[in-house]
Amino acid sequence: QVQLVESGGGLVQAGDSLRLSCAASGRTFSSYVMGWFRQAPGKEREFVAFISWSGSVTYYADSVKGRFTISRDNAKNTVTLQMNSLKPEDTAVYYCAATLSTYRSTWQSTVTYEYWGQGTQVTVSS
């Protein structure tokens, strides 16, 4: 099992940057594909980005491509989401998630991920 704790959320203005971090417990962090998802009020949870075990493969939702960057440090058991040029529509609770799934085609789906953090609020004012 792995336990995930997100941090780094906050209130920022449009155009600002934020860096979210997710700390994972356990010795097998490198065995998990890691993802970031977000959920805005009244909306379903949606995919933001994922990163493969070694970090060699990353993928982003079209809405964040070119603005957000996902990275991981397996030595420190952390995954990070660097968010630049934030927009009001980026306002949401952001969740870190982990999966043991080896099927890349499933890594954008919420149902694929076995473990979730508690979420961190990101609010972007206009």
The first five atom37 places (N, CA, C, CB, O) and aatype in JSON, in Angstrom:
{
  "aatype": [5, 19, 5, 10, 19, 6, 15, 7, 7, 7, 10, 19, 5, 0, 7, 3, 15, 10, 1, 10, 15, 4, 0, 0, 15, 7, 1, 16, 13, 15, 15, 18, 19, 12, 7, 17, 13, 1, 5, 0, 14, 7, 11, 6, 1, 6, 13, 19, 0, 13, 9, 15, 17, 15, 7, 15, 19, 16, 18, 18, 0, 3, 15, 19, 11, 7, 1, 13, 16, 9, 15, 1, 3, 2, 0, 11, 2, 16, 19, 16, 10, 5, 12, 2, 15, 10, 11, 14, 6, 3, 16, 0, 19, 18, 18, 4, 0, 0, 16, 10, 15, 16, 18, 1, 15, 16, 17, 5, 15, 16, 19, 16, 18, 6, 18, 17, 7, 5, 7, 16, 5, 19, 16, 19, 15, 15],
  "atom_mask": [
    [1, 1, 1, 1, 1],
    [1, 1, 1, 1, 1],
    [1, 1, 1, 1, 1],
    [1, 1, 1, 1, 1],
    [1, 1, 1, 1, 1],
    [1, 1, 1, 1, 1],
    [1, 1, 1, 1, 1],
    [1, 1, 1, 0, 1],
    [1, 1, 1, 0, 1],
    [1, 1, 1, 0, 1],
    [1, 1, 1, 1, 1],
    [1, 1, 1, 1, 1],
    [1, 1, 1, 1, 1],
    [1, 1, 1, 1, 1],
    [1, 1, 1, 0, 1],
    [1, 1, 1, 1, 1],
    [1, 1, 1, 1, 1],
    [1, 1, 1, 1, 1],
    [1, 1, 1, 1, 1],
    [1, 1, 1, 1, 1],
    [1, 1, 1, 1, 1],
    [1, 1, 1, 1, 1],
    [1, 1, 1, 1, 1],
    [1, 1, 1, 1, 1],
    [1, 1, 1, 1, 1],
    [1, 1, 1, 0, 1],
    [1, 1, 1, 1, 1],
    [1, 1, 1, 1, 1],
    [1, 1, 1, 1, 1],
    [1, 1, 1, 1, 1],
    [1, 1, 1, 1, 1],
    [1, 1, 1, 1, 1],
    [1, 1, 1, 1, 1],
    [1, 1, 1, 1, 1],
    [1, 1, 1, 0, 1],
    [1, 1, 1, 1, 1],
    [1, 1, 1, 1, 1],
    [1, 1, 1, 1, 1],
    [1, 1, 1, 1, 1],
    [1, 1, 1, 1, 1],
    [1, 1, 1, 1, 1],
    [1, 1, 1, 0, 1],
    [1, 1, 1, 1, 1],
    [1, 1, 1, 1, 1],
    [1, 1, 1, 1, 1],
    [1, 1, 1, 1, 1],
    [1, 1, 1, 1, 1],
    [1, 1, 1, 1, 1],
    [1, 1, 1, 1, 1],
    [1, 1, 1, 1, 1],
    [1, 1, 1, 1, 1],
    [1, 1, 1, 1, 1],
    [1, 1, 1, 1, 1],
    [1, 1, 1, 1, 1],
    [1, 1, 1, 0, 1],
    [1, 1, 1, 1, 1],
    [1, 1, 1, 1, 1],
    [1, 1, 1, 1, 1],
    [1, 1, 1, 1, 1],
    [1, 1, 1, 1, 1],
    [1, 1, 1, 1, 1],
    [1, 1, 1, 1, 1],
    [1, 1, 1, 1, 1],
    [1, 1, 1, 1, 1],
    [1, 1, 1, 1, 1],
    [1, 1, 1, 0, 1],
    [1, 1, 1, 1, 1],
    [1, 1, 1, 1, 1],
    [1, 1, 1, 1, 1],
    [1, 1, 1, 1, 1],
    [1, 1, 1, 1, 1],
    [1, 1, 1, 1, 1],
    [1, 1, 1, 1, 1],
    [1, 1, 1, 1, 1],
    [1, 1, 1, 1, 1],
    [1, 1, 1, 1, 1],
    [1, 1, 1, 1, 1],
    [1, 1, 1, 1, 1],
    [1, 1, 1, 1, 1],
    [1, 1, 1, 1, 1],
    [1, 1, 1, 1, 1],
    [1, 1, 1, 1, 1],
    [1, 1, 1, 1, 1],
    [1, 1, 1, 1, 1],
    [1, 1, 1, 1, 1],
    [1, 1, 1, 1, 1],
    [1, 1, 1, 1, 1],
    [1, 1, 1, 1, 1],
    [1, 1, 1, 1, 1],
    [1, 1, 1, 1, 1],
    [1, 1, 1, 1, 1],
    [1, 1, 1, 1, 1],
    [1, 1, 1, 1, 1],
    [1, 1, 1, 1, 1],
    [1, 1, 1, 1, 1],
    [1, 1, 1, 1, 1],
    [1, 1, 1, 1, 1],
    [1, 1, 1, 1, 1],
    [1, 1, 1, 1, 1],
    [1, 1, 1, 1, 1],
    [1, 1, 1, 1, 1],
    [1, 1, 1, 1, 1],
    [1, 1, 1, 1, 1],
    [1, 1, 1, 1, 1],
    [1, 1, 1, 1, 1],
    [1, 1, 1, 1, 1],
    [1, 1, 1, 1, 1],
    [1, 1, 1, 1, 1],
    [1, 1, 1, 1, 1],
    [1, 1, 1, 1, 1],
    [1, 1, 1, 1, 1],
    [1, 1, 1, 1, 1],
    [1, 1, 1, 1, 1],
    [1, 1, 1, 1, 1],
    [1, 1, 1, 1, 1],
    [1, 1, 1, 1, 1],
    [1, 1, 1, 0, 1],
    [1, 1, 1, 1, 1],
    [1, 1, 1, 0, 1],
    [1, 1, 1, 1, 1],
    [1, 1, 1, 1, 1],
    [1, 1, 1, 1, 1],
    [1, 1, 1, 1, 1],
    [1, 1, 1, 1, 1],
    [1, 1, 1, 1, 1],
    [1, 1, 1, 1, 1]
  ],
  "atom_positions": [
    [[0.83, -1.19, 0.0], [0.0, 0.0, 0.0], [0.87, 1.25, 0.0], [-0.94, 0.0, 1.21], [2.05, 1.21, 0.34]],
    [[0.24, 2.35, -0.39], [0.93, 3.63, -0.36], [-0.04, 4.68, 0.14], [1.48, 4.0, -1.76], [-1.22, 4.68, -0.2]],
    [[0.46, 5.57, 0.95], [-0.33, 6.7, 1.44], [0.22, 7.97, 0.81], [-0.29, 6.78, 3.01], [1.43, 8.17, 0.7]],
    [[-0.71, 8.84, 0.41], [-0.36, 10.03, -0.34], [-0.84, 11.28, 0.38], [-0.93, 9.97, -1.75], [-1.98, 11.33, 0.85]],
    [[0.03, 12.28, 0.46], [-0.32, 13.54, 1.1], [0.1, 14.69, 0.19], [0.34, 13.66, 2.5], [1.28, 14.87, -0.11]],
    [[-0.9, 15.47, -0.25], [-0.62, 16.61, -1.12], [-0.38, 17.87, -0.3], [-1.78, 16.84, -2.09], [-0.84, 18.0, 0.84]],
    [[0.36, 18.79, -0.89], [0.59, 20.1, -0.28], [0.88, 21.11, -1.38], [1.75, 20.05, 0.76], [1.16, 20.75, -2.52]],
    [[0.81, 22.4, -1.01], [1.2, 23.44, -1.95], [0.08, 24.23, -2.56], [0.0, 0.0, 0.0], [0.32, 25.17, -3.31]],
    [[-1.16, 23.86, -2.25], [-2.27, 24.62, -2.81], [-2.38, 26.0, -2.18], [0.0, 0.0, 0.0], [-1.69, 26.31, -1.21]],
    [[-3.26, 26.81, -2.75], [-3.45, 28.14, -2.21], [-4.27, 29.02, -3.11], [0.0, 0.0, 0.0], [-4.84, 28.56, -4.11]],
    [[-4.33, 30.3, -2.76], [-5.07, 31.3, -3.53], [-4.06, 32.17, -4.28], [-5.98, 32.17, -2.61], [-3.17, 32.77, -3.68]],
    [[-4.2, 32.21, -5.6], [-3.3, 33.01, -6.43], [-4.11, 33.78, -7.45], [-2.25, 32.1, -7.13], [-5.31, 33.56, -7.62]],
    [[-3.44, 34.7, -8.12], [-4.09, 35.46, -9.18], [-3.81, 34.82, -10.54], [-3.61, 36.92, -9.17], [-2.84, 34.07, -10.7]],
    [[-4.66, 35.12, -11.49], [-4.46, 34.62, -12.85], [-3.08, 35.03, -13.35], [-5.57, 35.14, -13.8], [-2.66, 36.17, -13.19]],
    [[-2.39, 34.07, -13.97], [-1.05, 34.3, -14.47], [0.06, 33.87, -13.52], [0.0, 0.0, 0.0], [1.21, 33.75, -13.92]],
    [[-0.31, 33.65, -12.27], [0.68, 33.23, -11.28], [1.02, 31.75, -11.43], [0.15, 33.5, -9.87], [0.45, 31.04, -12.26]],
    [[1.95, 31.31, -10.61], [2.38, 29.91, -10.6], [2.19, 29.31, -9.21], [3.86, 29.79, -11.04], [2.21, 30.01, -8.2]],
    [[2.01, 28.0, -9.2], [1.97, 27.23, -7.96], [2.68, 25.91, -8.2], [0.52, 27.0, -7.48], [2.74, 25.41, -9.32]],
    [[3.22, 25.36, -7.13], [3.89, 24.08, -7.21], [3.25, 23.15, -6.19], [5.43, 24.22, -6.97], [3.35, 23.37, -4.98]],
    [[2.6, 22.11, -6.68], [1.98, 21.12, -5.8], [2.94, 19.96, -5.61], [0.63, 20.64, -6.37], [3.63, 19.54, -6.54]],
    [[2.96, 19.45, -4.4], [3.77, 18.29, -4.1], [2.92, 17.18, -3.51], [4.9, 18.66, -3.14], [1.9, 17.44, -2.87]],
    [[3.34, 15.97, -3.74], [2.66, 14.79, -3.19], [3.73, 13.89, -2.6], [1.81, 14.04, -4.29], [4.62, 13.4, -3.3]],
    [[3.63, 13.68, -1.29], [4.58, 12.82, -0.59], [3.95, 11.45, -0.4], [5.0, 13.43, 0.77], [2.81, 11.34, 0.06]],
    [[4.69, 10.42, -0.75], [4.19, 9.05, -0.67], [4.95, 8.26, 0.38], [4.29, 8.36, -2.02], [6.17, 8.39, 0.53]],
    [[4.21, 7.44, 1.1], [4.84, 6.55, 2.06], [5.17, 5.23, 1.38], [3.93, 6.32, 3.29], [4.71, 4.96, 0.27]],
    [[5.96, 4.42, 2.04], [6.24, 3.1, 1.52], [7.54, 3.02, 0.73], [0.0, 0.0, 0.0], [8.07, 4.03, 0.28]],
    [[8.02, 1.8, 0.59], [9.31, 1.57, -0.05], [9.2, 1.34, -1.55], [10.0, 0.4, 0.58], [10.21, 1.3, -2.24]],
    [[7.98, 1.19, -2.05], [7.82, 0.77, -3.44], [7.25, 1.88, -4.31], [6.92, -0.44, -3.51], [6.53, 1.61, -5.28]],
    [[7.57, 3.11, -3.98], [7.02, 4.25, -4.72], [7.3, 4.14, -6.2], [7.59, 5.56, -4.18], [6.44, 4.46, -7.02]],
    [[8.48, 3.68, -6.56], [8.85, 3.59, -7.97], [8.05, 2.54, -8.74], [10.31, 3.28, -8.09], [8.15, 2.47, -9.96]],
    [[7.26, 1.74, -8.04], [6.42, 0.73, -8.68], [5.1, 1.31, -9.18], [6.14, -0.4, -7.73], [4.36, 0.65, -9.91]],
    [[4.82, 2.54, -8.79], [3.53, 3.15, -9.09], [3.64, 4.19, -10.2], [2.94, 3.78, -7.84], [4.55, 5.01, -10.22]],
    [[2.69, 4.13, -11.1], [2.44, 5.25, -11.99], [1.69, 6.28, -11.16], [1.62, 4.83, -13.29], [0.78, 5.94, -10.41]],
    [[2.07, 7.54, -11.3], [1.46, 8.6, -10.51], [0.67, 9.55, -11.4], [2.52, 9.38, -9.74], [1.06, 9.87, -12.52]],
    [[-0.45, 9.98, -10.86], [-1.28, 10.9, -11.61], [-1.75, 12.07, -10.75], [0.0, 0.0, 0.0], [-1.8, 11.99, -9.53]],
    [[-2.08, 13.15, -11.43], [-2.74, 14.28, -10.8], [-4.12, 14.44, -11.44], [-1.89, 15.61, -10.94], [-4.26, 14.36, -12.66]],
    [[-5.1, 14.64, -10.62], [-6.47, 14.87, -11.06], [-6.98, 16.12, -10.34], [-7.38, 13.62, -10.77], [-6.38, 16.58, -9.38]],
    [[-8.1, 16.64, -10.81], [-8.69, 17.79, -10.14], [-10.21, 17.71, -10.23], [-8.18, 19.1, -10.75], [-10.77, 17.09, -11.12]],
    [[-10.84, 18.37, -9.27], [-12.3, 18.38, -9.24], [-12.77, 19.77, -8.85], [-12.86, 17.31, -8.27], [-12.5, 20.25, -7.75]],
    [[-13.48, 20.39, -9.76], [-14.07, 21.7, -9.5], [-15.46, 21.51, -8.92], [-14.12, 22.55, -10.8], [-16.07, 20.46, -9.11]],
    [[-15.98, 22.51, -8.21], [-17.32, 22.39, -7.61], [-18.38, 22.06, -8.64], [-17.69, 23.67, -6.9], [-18.47, 22.71, -9.68]],
    [[-19.16, 21.04, -8.36], [-20.24, 20.66, -9.25], [-19.83, 19.89, -10.48], [0.0, 0.0, 0.0], [-20.65, 19.6, -11.35]],
    [[-18.54, 19.56, -10.57], [-18.05, 18.84, -11.74], [-17.42, 17.52, -11.33], [-17.02, 19.69, -12.51], [-17.09, 17.3, -10.16]],
    [[-17.27, 16.63, -12.32], [-16.63, 15.36, -12.05], [-15.11, 15.54, -11.94], [-16.98, 14.35, -13.15], [-14.53, 16.49, -12.46]],
    [[-14.51, 14.61, -11.25], [-13.04, 14.62, -11.15], [-12.45, 14.35, -12.54], [-12.54, 13.54, -10.11], [-12.9, 13.46, -13.26]],
    [[-11.44, 15.14, -12.91], [-10.87, 15.0, -14.24], [-9.37, 14.82, -14.2], [-11.22, 16.2, -15.09], [-8.69, 15.26, -13.27]],
    [[-8.87, 14.17, -15.23], [-7.45, 13.92, -15.39], [-6.7, 15.2, -15.67], [-7.21, 12.91, -16.5], [-7.18, 16.06, -16.41]],
    [[-5.5, 15.32, -15.07], [-4.63, 16.47, -15.34], [-3.33, 16.0, -15.98], [-4.34, 17.24, -14.04], [-2.94, 16.51, -17.04]],
    [[-2.65, 15.03, -15.35], [-1.37, 14.56, -15.87], [-1.0, 13.24, -15.23], [-0.25, 15.61, -15.63], [-1.44, 12.93, -14.13]],
    [[-0.17, 12.45, -15.94], [0.42, 11.27, -15.32], [1.89, 11.18, -15.67], [-0.32, 10.0, -15.75], [2.38, 11.8, -16.61]],
    [[2.59, 10.38, -14.86], [4.01, 10.15, -15.08], [4.3, 8.68, -14.78], [4.88, 11.09, -14.18], [3.81, 8.12, -13.8]],
    [[5.11, 8.08, -15.63], [5.42, 6.66, -15.5], [6.43, 6.42, -14.38], [5.97, 6.12, -16.82], [6.88, 7.35, -13.71]],
    [[6.77, 5.15, -14.18], [7.56, 4.75, -13.03], [8.91, 5.48, -12.94], [7.8, 3.26, -13.09], [9.3, 5.94, -11.87]],
    [[9.59, 5.57, -14.07], [10.91, 6.22, -14.05], [10.84, 7.7, -14.4], [11.84, 5.52, -15.03], [11.83, 8.42, -14.28]],
    [[9.67, 8.13, -14.81], [9.51, 9.52, -15.24], [9.76, 9.73, -16.73], [0.0, 0.0, 0.0], [9.72, 10.86, -17.2]],
    [[10.01, 8.67, -17.45], [10.32, 8.81, -18.87], [9.1, 9.12, -19.73], [10.98, 7.56, -19.37], [9.23, 9.65, -20.83]],
    [[7.93, 8.8, -19.21], [6.7, 9.04, -19.95], [5.8, 9.96, -19.14], [5.98, 7.71, -20.27], [5.5, 9.68, -17.98]],
    [[5.38, 11.04, -19.74], [4.42, 11.95, -19.13], [3.33, 12.26, -20.14], [5.1, 13.24, -18.64], [3.53, 12.17, -21.35]],
    [[2.19, 12.64, -19.63], [1.07, 12.96, -20.51], [0.17, 13.95, -19.79], [0.28, 11.68, -20.93], [0.01, 13.89, -18.58]],
    [[-0.41, 14.88, -20.58], [-1.2, 15.96, -19.99], [-2.54, 16.09, -20.66], [-0.44, 17.27, -20.08], [-2.71, 15.78, -21.84]],
    [[-3.49, 16.56, -19.89], [-4.77, 16.96, -20.47], [-4.52, 18.17, -21.37], [-5.83, 17.29, -19.37], [-3.64, 18.98, -21.11]],
    [[-5.3, 18.26, -22.43], [-5.14, 19.37, -23.36], [-5.27, 20.73, -22.66], [-6.15, 19.27, -24.48], [-4.61, 21.69, -23.04]],
    [[-6.11, 20.79, -21.66], [-6.38, 22.06, -20.99], [-5.18, 22.6, -20.21], [-7.55, 21.89, -20.05], [-5.14, 23.79, -19.88]],
    [[-4.2, 21.74, -19.92], [-3.03, 22.17, -19.13], [-1.72, 22.02, -19.88], [-2.96, 21.39, -17.84], [-0.67, 22.45, -19.4]],
    [[-1.78, 21.42, -21.04], [-0.56, 21.16, -21.82], [0.17, 22.47, -22.1], [-0.9, 20.44, -23.14], [-0.44, 23.45, -22.53]],
    [[1.46, 22.47, -21.86], [2.27, 23.66, -22.07], [2.33, 24.59, -20.87], [0.0, 0.0, 0.0], [3.16, 25.5, -20.83]],
    [[1.46, 24.37, -19.9], [1.44, 25.22, -18.7], [1.84, 24.45, -17.44], [0.06, 25.83, -18.5], [2.46, 25.01, -16.54]],
    [[1.49, 23.18, -17.39], [1.76, 22.34, -16.22], [2.87, 21.35, -16.56], [0.47, 21.6, -15.75], [3.02, 20.92, -17.71]],
    [[3.66, 21.0, -15.53], [4.71, 20.01, -15.69], [4.68, 19.05, -14.5], [6.09, 20.68, -15.82], [4.72, 19.48, -13.35]],
    [[4.61, 17.76, -14.8], [4.65, 16.75, -13.76], [6.04, 16.15, -13.71], [3.58, 15.64, -14.02], [6.68, 15.94, -14.74]],
    [[6.52, 15.88, -12.5], [7.83, 15.27, -12.33], [7.8, 14.41, -11.06], [8.95, 16.35, -12.25], [6.9, 14.53, -10.23]],
    [[8.81, 13.55, -10.93], [8.87, 12.71, -9.74], [10.31, 12.53, -9.32], [8.2, 11.35, -9.99], [11.24, 12.62, -10.13]],
    [[10.47, 12.27, -8.03], [11.78, 11.96, -7.47], [11.61, 10.67, -6.67], [12.34, 13.14, -6.56], [11.12, 10.69, -5.54]],
    [[12.02, 9.56, -7.26], [11.81, 8.27, -6.6], [12.67, 8.11, -5.35], [12.11, 7.14, -7.57], [12.33, 7.33, -4.46]],
    [[13.78, 8.83, -5.27], [14.61, 8.76, -4.08], [13.94, 9.44, -2.89], [15.98, 9.39, -4.34], [14.18, 9.09, -1.74]],
    [[13.1, 10.43, -3.19], [12.41, 11.18, -2.13], [10.94, 10.82, -2.01], [12.54, 12.66, -2.37], [10.22, 11.39, -1.19]],
    [[10.49, 9.88, -2.85], [9.08, 9.45, -2.81], [8.12, 10.63, -3.01], [8.77, 8.76, -1.49], [7.13, 10.77, -2.29]],
    [[8.44, 11.46, -3.98], [7.58, 12.61, -4.22], [7.24, 12.76, -5.7], [8.24, 13.88, -3.72], [8.02, 12.38, -6.57]],
    [[6.09, 13.31, -5.96], [5.68, 13.7, -7.3], [5.21, 15.15, -7.22], [4.55, 12.76, -7.87], [4.54, 15.55, -6.27]],
    [[5.56, 15.91, -8.22], [5.32, 17.35, -8.19], [4.54, 17.77, -9.43], [6.64, 18.12, -8.1], [4.71, 17.21, -10.52]],
    [[3.69, 18.77, -9.25], [2.99, 19.37, -10.38], [3.3, 20.86, -10.37], [1.44, 19.11, -10.31], [2.81, 21.59, -9.51]],
    [[4.1, 21.3, -11.31], [4.41, 22.71, -11.46], [3.35, 23.33, -12.36], [5.84, 22.93, -12.03], [3.18, 22.9, -13.5]],
    [[2.66, 24.32, -11.86], [1.56, 24.94, -12.59], [1.9, 26.4, -12.87], [0.22, 24.82, -11.8], [2.04, 27.2, -11.95]],
    [[2.02, 26.72, -14.13], [2.33, 28.09, -14.55], [1.16, 28.7, -15.31], [3.61, 28.12, -15.41], [0.27, 27.98, -15.78]],
    [[1.17, 29.99, -15.43], [0.14, 30.71, -16.19], [-1.26, 30.25, -15.79], [0.34, 30.51, -17.7], [-2.09, 29.91, -16.63]],
    [[-1.49, 30.24, -14.51], [-2.76, 29.73, -14.0], [-3.93, 30.6, -14.45], [-2.72, 29.66, -12.47], [-3.82, 31.81, -14.6]],
    [[-5.05, 29.92, -14.65], [-6.28, 30.56, -15.1], [-7.37, 30.32, -14.07], [-6.71, 30.04, -16.49], [-7.29, 29.36, -13.31]],
    [[-8.39, 31.17, -14.04], [-9.5, 30.93, -13.11], [-10.14, 29.55, -13.28], [-10.56, 32.02, -13.28], [-10.61, 28.96, -12.31]],
    [[-10.15, 29.04, -14.5], [-10.74, 27.72, -14.73], [-9.87, 26.58, -14.19], [-10.99, 27.53, -16.22], [-10.29, 25.42, -14.24]],
    [[-8.69, 26.87, -13.7], [-7.87, 25.86, -13.03], [-8.28, 25.68, -11.57], [-6.4, 26.24, -13.12], [-7.76, 24.8, -10.89]],
    [[-9.18, 26.51, -11.1], [-9.64, 26.41, -9.72], [-10.3, 25.07, -9.47], [-10.6, 27.55, -9.38], [-11.25, 24.69, -10.17]],
    [[-9.79, 24.34, -8.47], [-10.29, 23.0, -8.17], [-9.55, 22.46, -6.96], [-10.13, 22.05, -9.4], [-8.57, 23.03, -6.49]],
    [[-10.04, 21.34, -6.47], [-9.26, 20.54, -5.53], [-8.41, 19.59, -6.36], [-10.19, 19.75, -4.51], [-8.92, 18.88, -7.22]],
    [[-7.11, 19.59, -6.09], [-6.18, 18.76, -6.84], [-5.79, 17.54, -6.02], [-4.92, 19.57, -7.23], [-5.45, 17.64, -4.84]],
    [[-5.86, 16.39, -6.68], [-5.59, 15.12, -6.03], [-4.4, 14.42, -6.68], [-6.83, 14.22, -6.09], [-4.24, 14.42, -7.9]],
    [[-3.58, 13.84, -5.84], [-2.51, 12.97, -6.27], [-3.03, 11.54, -6.18], [-1.21, 13.18, -5.4], [-3.77, 11.21, -5.26]],
    [[-2.64, 10.69, -7.14], [-3.11, 9.31, -7.14], [-2.01, 8.37, -7.63], [-4.36, 9.18, -8.01], [-1.1, 8.77, -8.35]],
    [[-2.12, 7.11, -7.21], [-1.12, 6.11, -7.56], [-1.81, 4.85, -8.06], [-0.22, 5.78, -6.36], [-2.85, 4.44, -7.56]],
    [[-1.19, 4.23, -9.06], [-1.71, 2.98, -9.59], [-0.59, 2.01, -9.9], [-2.55, 3.24, -10.83], [0.52, 2.4, -10.25]],
    [[-0.91, 0.72, -9.76], [0.01, -0.35, -10.15], [-0.29, -0.85, -11.56], [-0.07, -1.51, -9.15], [0.38, -1.75, -12.06]],
    [[-1.28, -0.27, -12.18], [-1.67, -0.7, -13.52], [-0.51, -0.52, -14.51], [-2.89, 0.1, -13.99], [0.2, 0.48, -14.49]],
    [[-0.35, -1.52, -15.36], [0.69, -1.46, -16.38], [0.14, -1.1, -17.75], [1.43, -2.78, -16.45], [0.86, -1.1, -18.74]],
    [[-1.15, -0.81, -17.8], [-1.8, -0.49, -19.06], [-1.86, 1.02, -19.26], [-3.21, -1.09, -19.12], [-2.68, 1.71, -18.66]],
    [[-0.98, 1.52, -20.11], [-0.89, 2.96, -20.32], [-2.21, 3.55, -20.78], [0.19, 3.27, -21.34], [-2.52, 4.7, -20.47]],
    [[-2.99, 2.79, -21.52], [-4.26, 3.29, -22.04], [-5.25, 3.61, -20.93], [-4.87, 2.29, -22.98], [-6.24, 4.3, -21.17]],
    [[-5.0, 3.12, -19.74], [-5.92, 3.36, -18.62], [-5.46, 4.46, -17.68], [-6.1, 2.09, -17.83], [-6.19, 4.82, -16.76]],
    [[-4.3, 5.0, -17.9], [-3.73, 5.92, -16.91], [-4.39, 7.28, -16.84], [-2.29, 6.1, -17.21], [-4.07, 8.06, -15.95]],
    [[-5.3, 7.6, -17.74], [-6.05, 8.85, -17.65], [-7.37, 8.71, -16.92], [-6.3, 9.39, -19.04], [-8.09, 9.69, -16.7]],
    [[-7.68, 7.49, -16.54], [-8.99, 7.22, -15.94], [-8.91, 7.21, -14.42], [-9.54, 5.89, -16.45], [-8.0, 6.63, -13.84]],
    [[-9.87, 7.85, -13.78], [-9.89, 7.88, -12.32], [-10.04, 6.48, -11.73], [-11.02, 8.78, -11.82], [-9.48, 6.18, -10.67]],
    [[-10.8, 5.63, -12.4], [-11.07, 4.31, -11.83], [-9.84, 3.41, -11.82], [-12.18, 3.63, -12.61], [-9.82, 2.38, -11.14]],
    [[-8.81, 3.78, -12.57], [-7.6, 2.98, -12.62], [-6.77, 3.08, -11.34], [-6.75, 3.41, -13.8], [-6.06, 2.14, -10.98]],
    [[-6.88, 4.21, -10.65], [-5.99, 4.52, -9.53], [-6.52, 3.95, -8.22], [-5.81, 6.03, -9.41], [-7.65, 4.2, -7.83]],
    [[-5.66, 3.17, -7.56], [-6.06, 2.49, -6.33], [-5.91, 3.37, -5.09], [-5.24, 1.24, -6.16], [-6.62, 3.18, -4.1]],
    [[-5.0, 4.33, -5.16], [-4.7, 5.12, -3.96], [-4.8, 6.61, -4.29], [-3.28, 4.77, -3.42], [-4.39, 7.07, -5.36]],
    [[-5.37, 7.35, -3.33], [-5.62, 8.77, -3.52], [-5.21, 9.55, -2.28], [-7.1, 9.03, -3.83], [-5.3, 9.06, -1.16]],
    [[-4.74, 10.77, -2.52], [-4.52, 11.68, -1.42], [-5.8, 12.37, -1.02], [0.0, 0.0, 0.0], [-6.86, 12.11, -1.6]],
    [[-5.72, 13.25, -0.04], [-6.91, 13.93, 0.48], [-7.25, 15.17, -0.34], [-6.7, 14.32, 1.93], [-8.35, 15.71, -0.21]],
    [[-6.34, 15.62, -1.17], [-6.58, 16.77, -2.02], [-6.07, 18.07, -1.43], [0.0, 0.0, 0.0], [-5.96, 18.22, -0.21]],
    [[-5.76, 19.01, -2.31], [-5.33, 20.34, -1.9], [-6.04, 21.37, -2.78], [-3.78, 20.5, -1.99], [-6.12, 21.2, -4.0]],
    [[-6.56, 22.42, -2.16], [-7.36, 23.41, -2.89], [-6.46, 24.39, -3.63], [-8.29, 24.16, -1.93], [-5.51, 24.93, -3.06]],
    [[-6.78, 24.6, -4.88], [-6.15, 25.64, -5.68], [-7.24, 26.59, -6.15], [-5.36, 25.03, -6.9], [-8.21, 26.18, -6.79]],
    [[-7.08, 27.85, -5.83], [-8.04, 28.87, -6.24], [-7.31, 29.97, -7.0], [-8.8, 29.46, -5.02], [-6.35, 30.56, -6.51]],
    [[-7.79, 30.23, -8.21], [-7.18, 31.23, -9.06], [-8.2, 32.35, -9.29], [-6.7, 30.62, -10.42], [-9.27, 32.13, -9.86]],
    [[-7.85, 33.53, -8.83], [-8.76, 34.67, -8.98], [-8.43, 35.43, -10.27], [-8.67, 35.63, -7.75], [-7.29, 35.45, -10.72]],
    [[-9.45, 36.03, -10.83], [-9.27, 36.77, -12.1], [-8.88, 38.22, -11.85], [-10.56, 36.72, -12.93], [-8.69, 38.97, -12.81]]
  ]
}
